[in-house]
Amino acid sequence: MKTRPDDLRDEQLRTGLLAYGLTAASLAYAPVGFGDHHWTATDPDGRRWFLTVADLAHKSHCGPDPDSALYGLRAAMSTARSLRQLGLLVAPSSTPDGETAVRLSPRYALSVFPYASGTPGGFSDRLAPADRRLLLDALARLHTAAPPPGTPVHHPGLSDRPRLDAALASLATPWTTGPYAEPARTLTATHLPTLRRALAHLDRTTATLTGPPVVTHGEPHPGNLLRHPDHVLLVDWDTVALATPERDLWLLAPTPDDLAHYTATTGHPVDPAALTHYRLRWALEDIDAYLHRFRSPHTDDTDTQDSWTAFTGTLADLPRLLPEEIPSSP
């Protein structure tokens, strides 16, 4: 997130770091990523750390309330830490008690990572073929690894379908929670027929996904990569879970050669229908998250402006994601 939360103080971060046995000589807000807040910290010996603060109120994939969200976040971070020997991720640190996420307040939780070098990317970057092959090889190692005990289990349906249904059911009444509320309601109503068709398709395909689950990252897009000449590192592991491999693979926009390489490496034939399912699910998850943001109290800042741009783009792109046999609204 580009805007620092105004309800979180440096003193809270320093207290959270003490739980990891760390003392911060300096703290700096890092306006990167989307969804979580980030800081860099330097300890008195000059070692650097990357801090991720999760807004538990927006972690619907971890659970429907802050307590279950914290439980889910800890399960994900602990899974990532158990996978650190694979050499393909920046693993979270743990406290002396083994916790990988520390509550800072009823709303926020802190995870700590060693500061890692590498060339970062952006979500919309197009990976060069060599980098895409490195990422495919990293995912192949991940997907063929033994799942650590306690690995979360992914559900292929929407994370919070009741919340999205409630938003769509409220379109007849003005939204008054902030500057983007009423524009979001109006635009959503315009796209409602397409949204209904997309949800119906996702409902049908959710029950058809088969195959043994593997450990998936959940969001292996270029914005979650640190690139090196001979390898890549994956960051942002709060969505790690057992699922079919296509949950990761659709994000690569791979060529047939890429898919063949993955199949040859792992023995898993890639299912095109599952790729379509997860591509559509991603869009609907984003729409739900943006609607939740606009239906909650908000102000006009950089993050809500970015959310509005992404929201309008996702709605406009939704018809393209529907299979051809399902008509969409104009």
Secondary structure, DSSP 4 states (H G I P E B T S, - for coil): --S--TT--HHHHHHHHHHTT---SEEEEE--SSSSEEEEEE-TTS-EEEEEEEEGGG-TTT-SSHHHHHHHHHHHHHHHHHTGGGSSB-PPP--TT--S-EESSSSEEEEEEE---SEE--TTPPPPHHHHHHHHHHHHHHHTSPPPTT--B--SS-TTHHHHHHHHHTTTS---SSTTHHHHHHHHHHTHHHHHHHHHHHHHHHTT--S--EEE-S--SGGGEEE-SS-EEE---TT-EEE-THHHHGGG---HHHHHHHHHHH-----HHHHHHHHHHHHHHHHHHHHHHHHS----SHHHHHHHHHHHHHHHHHHHHS-TTS----
